[in-house]
Every structure is written in C-alpha cells, then in structure tokens.
Amino acid sequence: MTPTTPLQASRVILAGLIRGPASDGPQRFRLPGPTADARALREPPNALSDWVRGHGFKQVAVHFDLDALSPTAFR
C-alpha cells in the first residue's frame, strides 16, 4: 500500500538510536531527519515528547524495530 501523502523527513524522528562502535565513524549513515539517542530519551526534559509538542501533533504513529532490541536489556 502506497500512501497518498508521503511523510516529510522533517516530520519523522528516529528515536532511541544506539550508535555502533567508534570504528563505524560518526557519519556511517546519513539520516534524513531529526534523531534522539537513547540517552536523550532517558534524561528530562524528554527530547521525544518535546519534539512532538513542538510540532503540534495531535496524533503520532510509532514503529518498533523488535529485531533490533537486545534481549539482555529486558532482564
């Protein structure tokens, strides 16, 4: 299914990113929009809720990459 109105990169945030080892380099992947790493999500003020409020969104869609989660993080 193709959306009739594609999302603009500025209206998507990649949240909870965990950067790879230093050998990956700081710009291994060029990300198209804003990001919030895991630390920003744990520390107040919360970067994600601030971003949502700042854009005035009334609804949000959330996608979890379950295959990227570490089982040890839940023990």
Order of alpha helices (4+ residues) and beta strands (2+ residues): beta-beta-alpha-alpha
